[in-house]
Amino acid sequence: MEEPLIVSDPNIMVGKPVIRGTRITVELILRKLAAGQTVEQILEDYPHISRADIKAALEFAAESVRFDHVYPAGQASNERATA
C-alpha cells in the first residue's frame, strides 16, 4: 500500500495537513497558488517537493471541502460580482 503524500501529525505544524516529510502545509500551497504563483515557481522555491506533492495538496483540499457545509460568501463578494 502506497503511503499518502499528505499527512497530519499533532507534533508537526500543530497537526495541519503537510506534504509528507516536510513542514510545508496544504494551506501554504493553496495560498501561493491563489496569490498567482505557478506550480513551477513553487517547485523552484521548494526544490525538495514534487509536482505530485502539489497535486496531492490540491486533491486533499478539494476532498476536505467536499462534504463540508456551504457558507455564503458574504456581502463583499456579492458586491464585486455585480460591479
N, C-alpha and C positions, 0 to 999 in steps of 0.2 A: 504494500500500500504506500502510495506516494505521500510524503509529508506536505502539509499545507504551506503555502508561501506566506500567508498572513496568519499571525499568531497573537495571542493576548496572554500576558503574564503580569500578575499584580506587581511583580518586582521590576518590571521594565516599563518605563513611561506611564506609571500609575495604572497599568492594565489596559491602556489604549491599544487598539489593534496596530501592529507594526509589521513591517516586512521581516520575515524570519532572519535571525542572525544580525539584525540591525536595531537601531533606535529610531528609524525613520517611520513615522506614523502614516497611516492611511490618510488621516486628516491633512498632513503636510503635503502629500502628493496631490490631493484634491485642491487644496488652496493654491498650489503652484500652477496647476492646470487652469483653475478658474482665473488666476491673475494673468493668464495668457502665455505662460511658458509652454514650450513644446516638450514632447517626450524626449527628443534629442537633447534639449537644454538640460532637462532634469538628469538624464544619464550622464551628461558632461559634468554636472555639478556633483553627482554622486556615482562615481565610476564603479563602486562596489555593488550596485544593484543592476538588475537587468530589465529589459523590455517586458519580460514575463512577470517580473515583480510588480511593475506599474500596472500591467493588465490585471493582475490578481487584486491589486488595491482597488481598481475601478469595479471589478466584479464583486468584491466584498462590499463596497459601498452601495452598489445597486441592490444587492441581496439584503443588506441591512435595512433599507427603507422599503423594501417590497411589501412587508406586512405591517408596517407602522401606520399609525393614524395619520390622516392627511389634515394638515392645518392650513387655514387661509394664509395667503402670502402677506396680507396687510394692505392698508390704505396706500402707503407709499408706492408699493409695487403696482397697484392698480392705476395710480396717477401716471406713472411712467408709461404704462401700456397704452393709455388713451391720449397721451401728449403728442 
